[in-house]
Amino acid sequence: MSDPLHQFEIHKLIPLTLGGIDISFTNSSLFMVIAVILATLFLIGGVTRSQLIPGRWQSLTEMTYGFVANLLDETVGFKGRKYLPFIFTIFIFIFMGNMIGMIPYTFTFTSHIIVTFGLAMIAFGLATLIGFIHHGLHYFSLFVPKGAPVYMLPLIVPIEILSYLSRPISLSIRLFANMMAGHTMLKVFAGFTIALGIFGVAPLAINAALTAFEILVAILQAYVFTILTCIYLQDAIHLH
């Protein structure tokens, strides 16, 4: 049985260094580019020939846009509309990366924590910056829950700060862990199917069910990452 973790290895396609720093173009980089290209083609193709009565492609594009827009409106409100391009980009990039990874012989770049942590830090950093732009130093009041007893603040404030700083960590681990675990299980059961030969019907059936479940997880994780980013924006704009 082949190593189920082999599918997550990074391979250099175009070795590059800049000032002693390795900036090689890898298989992960390649599939990120593919995700961006596919997302661009999907969106452009859906709006290029817009019709009053939309076709299937246009409907799917509009539904995707409307889904993210409604998600942002429900969590942040009207003030969050200006950040829709960023939220939509986050959603479609992660969604495309997750779905591409479901195709055999591709690479799931969202199964690497360095990628998910980078995305999480961008979302966390932007939300923090927006918070200070909107509220200045008053943004620190986010760490002081309303109605909290004064004598409890020495305990509550450090907990709130720790919880706030852990946001990008939990956000990145959630996406990375789910994608890595799911693909590992698929690989393990696929190995059993091959190893058992004609008796591999049961592992094959389980693998088919796991594939359907993993597609659902891929969609769900893009949604979870996006809605948590919206919640961070909501805290930054409205505080408690």
C-alpha positions in Angstrom: 0.0 0.0 0.0 1.4 3.4 -1.0 2.1 6.1 1.6 -1.2 8.0 2.1 0.8 11.1 3.0 2.8 11.1 -0.2 0.1 13.1 -1.9 0.9 16.1 0.2 4.6 16.4 -0.7 5.8 19.6 -2.2 7.8 19.3 -5.5 9.8 22.0 -7.1 8.8 22.5 -10.7 10.9 25.6 -11.4 13.7 26.1 -8.9 14.2 29.8 -8.0 16.1 31.6 -5.3 16.1 35.3 -4.5 18.7 36.7 -2.1 19.2 33.2 -0.6 15.4 32.7 -0.2 13.8 29.8 -1.9 10.9 31.1 -4.1 10.7 28.1 -6.3 7.5 27.5 -8.4 6.1 24.3 -6.9 3.2 21.9 -7.6 1.3 23.8 -4.9 2.0 27.1 -6.7 0.8 25.5 -10.0 -2.5 24.5 -8.6 -3.0 27.9 -6.9 -2.6 29.4 -10.4 -5.0 26.9 -11.8 -7.5 27.7 -9.1 -7.3 31.4 -9.9 -7.6 30.8 -13.7 -10.6 28.5 -13.2 -12.3 31.0 -10.9 -11.7 33.8 -13.4 -13.1 31.8 -16.3 -16.1 30.7 -14.2 -17.0 34.3 -13.3 -16.2 35.9 -16.7 -18.0 33.2 -18.6 -21.1 33.7 -16.4 -21.3 37.4 -17.0 -20.0 37.9 -20.5 -23.3 37.1 -22.2 -25.7 38.2 -19.5 -29.4 37.7 -20.3 -32.6 38.8 -18.7 -33.5 35.1 -18.4 -30.2 33.6 -17.2 -28.9 30.3 -18.5 -27.4 27.7 -16.3 -23.9 29.2 -16.2 -25.1 32.7 -15.5 -27.5 31.4 -12.9 -24.7 29.5 -11.1 -22.5 32.6 -11.2 -25.2 34.8 -9.8 -26.1 32.3 -7.1 -22.5 32.1 -6.0 -22.2 35.9 -5.8 -25.6 36.2 -4.1 -24.8 33.6 -1.6 -21.6 35.3 -0.4 -23.3 38.8 -0.5 -26.1 37.5 1.6 -23.7 35.9 4.0 -21.9 39.2 4.4 -25.1 41.2 4.8 -26.4 38.8 7.5 -23.2 38.9 9.6 -21.8 42.4 9.1 -24.7 44.4 7.7 -24.7 47.3 5.2 -21.3 48.6 6.3 -19.7 45.4 5.3 -20.7 45.7 1.6 -17.5 47.5 0.7 -15.5 44.4 1.7 -17.5 42.1 -0.5 -14.7 41.8 -3.2 -12.3 40.5 -0.5 -14.8 38.1 1.1 -15.9 36.8 -2.3 -12.2 36.3 -3.4 -11.5 34.3 -0.2 -14.5 32.1 -0.7 -14.0 31.3 -4.4 -10.3 30.7 -4.0 -10.7 28.2 -1.2 -13.7 26.6 -2.8 -11.8 26.1 -6.1 -8.7 24.8 -4.3 -10.8 22.3 -2.3 -12.7 21.1 -5.4 -9.6 20.8 -7.6 -8.1 18.6 -4.9 -11.0 16.1 -5.4 -9.8 15.3 -8.9 -7.4 12.4 -9.1 -3.7 13.2 -9.6 -4.2 16.8 -8.6 -2.8 18.6 -5.6 -4.8 20.0 -2.7 -3.0 23.2 -1.6 -5.5 23.8 1.1 -4.2 20.7 2.9 -1.0 22.6 3.8 -1.1 24.7 6.9 1.3 27.2 5.6 -1.3 28.1 2.9 -4.3 28.1 5.2 -2.3 30.1 7.8 -1.3 32.6 5.2 -5.0 33.1 4.2 -6.0 33.3 7.9 -3.4 35.9 8.6 -4.6 38.0 5.7 -8.2 37.8 6.9 -7.2 38.4 10.6 -4.8 41.3 9.7 -7.4 43.0 7.5 -10.1 42.8 10.2 -7.7 44.1 12.8 -6.6 47.0 10.6 -10.3 47.9 9.8 -11.0 47.8 13.5 -8.3 50.4 14.3 -9.4 52.5 11.3 -13.0 52.6 12.4 -12.4 53.0 16.2 -8.8 54.0 16.8 -7.6 53.0 20.3 -11.2 52.4 21.3 -10.9 49.2 19.4 -9.1 47.8 22.5 -12.6 47.9 24.2 -13.2 44.7 22.2 -11.3 42.9 25.0 -13.6 44.3 27.7 -17.0 42.6 27.5 -19.9 44.9 28.4 -21.3 44.3 31.8 -18.3 42.5 33.1 -17.5 43.2 36.8 -14.4 45.4 37.2 -12.8 43.0 39.7 -13.0 40.2 37.0 -11.2 42.3 34.3 -7.7 41.2 35.2 -8.8 37.6 34.4 -11.2 38.3 31.6 -9.0 40.7 29.5 -6.0 38.3 29.1 -8.4 35.5 28.1 -10.1 37.8 25.5 -6.7 38.8 24.1 -5.5 35.2 23.9 -8.8 34.2 22.3 -8.4 37.1 19.8 -4.8 36.2 18.9 -5.7 32.5 18.4 -8.2 33.3 15.7 -5.8 32.9 12.7 -4.4 29.7 14.3 -7.9 28.1 14.8 -9.0 29.3 11.4 -6.0 27.8 9.6 -6.0 24.5 11.5 -9.7 23.9 10.9 -9.3 24.1 7.1 -6.0 22.3 6.9 -6.9 19.5 9.2 -10.2 18.7 7.5 -8.8 18.6 4.0 -5.7 16.6 5.0 -7.7 14.1 7.1 -10.3 13.5 4.4 -7.8 13.0 1.6 -5.7 10.7 3.8 -8.8 8.5 4.5 -9.6 8.4 0.7 -6.0 7.2 0.0 -6.0 4.6 2.7 -9.3 3.0 1.6 -8.2 3.2 -2.1 -5.1 1.2 -1.0 -7.2 -1.4 0.6 -9.3 -1.7 -2.5 -6.3 -2.5 -4.6 -4.6 -4.7 -2.1 -7.7 -6.9 -1.6 -8.3 -7.4 -5.3 -11.8 -9.0 -5.9 -12.5 -8.7 -2.2 -12.1 -5.0 -2.3 -15.7 -4.3 -3.0 -16.4 -3.1 0.5 -13.5 -0.6 0.7 -14.5 0.6 -2.8 -18.1 1.3 -1.6 -16.7 3.1 1.5 -14.4 5.1 -0.7 -17.3 6.1 -3.0 -19.2 7.3 0.1 -16.2 9.1 1.5 -15.7 10.9 -1.8 -19.2 12.2 -1.7 -18.7 13.2 1.9 -15.4 14.9 1.2 -17.0 17.0 -1.6 -19.5 18.1 1.0 -16.7 18.9 3.4 -14.8 20.8 0.7 -17.8 23.1 0.2 -18.5 23.4 3.9 -15.0 24.3 4.8 -14.9 27.1 2.2 -18.2 28.3 3.8 -16.9 28.1 7.4 -13.7 30.0 6.5 -15.7 32.7 4.8 -18.3 33.1 7.6 -15.7 33.3 10.3 -13.9 36.0 8.3 -17.2 37.8 8.1 -17.6 37.5 11.9 -14.2 39.0 12.4 -15.2 41.9 10.2 -18.4 42.3 12.2 -16.4 42.5 15.4 -14.0 45.0 13.8 -16.8 47.3 12.6 -19.4 47.0 15.3 -17.3 45.9 18.3 -19.4 44.0 20.9 
